[in-house]
Amino acid sequence: MLNLGAMDDCPTNEFELEECLSRPPTQVIEMMKRLPGDLIFLGAGGKMGPSMARMARRATDAAGIPRRILAVSRFQNSADRQRLEEHGVETLSVDLLKPGALESLPDAENIIYLAGMKFGSTGQEPLTWAMNAWLPGLVCRRYPRSRMVAFSTGNVYGMVPVSSSGSLETDPPNPMGEYAQSCLGRERIFQYAALSEGVRVAIIRLNYACDLRYGVLVDIANRILAGEPLDITVNAFNIIWQADANAMSLLCLDLASSPAFIANLSGTEKISVLDSARFYARAYGKEIHAKNHDSGLALLTDASALLRQLSYTPMENEKLKQWVAEWIWRGGQTLCKPTGFEKVDGSY
């Protein structure tokens, strides 16, 4: 039996979840009214791209503005591509690293850059650097007059003491491992293009988004429900509901500038892995089987600056915990893509 209170607003299936993830808040609709030109999502086939592109489509329609919304990806999952097209998002199947691929794309005044490689990067370091650091330069050459939001990661900071409030945008990067190093390389290329060519860029250091099908909370809930050991080497994390991450990322189109604007994107507080485990253990009537020792370090960022600048209030973490508990208990689909939040060596 699930030991939680009533949650009538929790999505009960993927249709309701996708609707929730792509529902645009008023701020995004208002921005779409004043945003000029079309919008392209590069690398739109990942975890965040489909719902963010659909949110942009819904916000544009609600704003009453004629605008093309295009999603570009290799689309290894054809179902994602079909759903996007059903909701009015144009799709193009393109391998962005192939010669001539970017030149084949239409012009657009606005770019959301989601392309990148994380999992599988260990052992494929050359491809990782090509995706994360070389491709950004090609994109900036192709779209020098566009406004861009480029996704990065809090991994560029490295681990900080759990007792801290998290890394700030003004802190010097300290990336551990080639994935994080290549992501800093991505940022430097975008910064260089902003300085040398006047490309307007907002660099977003995300840490971590949570859909009910993936995320740190999903990892923890699944392990508790299955009675599996929970690694507490990294005993704290930041998180943000993916719908809020979608909305705030789109709003950052307004903040793209030269020199590049850099912002942390996450929720309002740090969360304890063990406290979350206790929550799910109570909810599911299970025991916690912890392994390893708390290192006292974690990948944490302070996102308060961007939250203030956008005047945005994300979903409360307690509600998100409850939604994840309900979704997992009902047997809701998961993407089977663990976040690797417990890793301390930067290898993915």
Order of alpha helices (4+ residues) and beta strands (2+ residues): alpha-alpha-beta-alpha-beta-alpha-beta-beta-alpha-alpha-beta-beta-alpha-beta-beta-alpha-beta-beta-beta-alpha-beta-beta-alpha-beta-beta-alpha-alpha
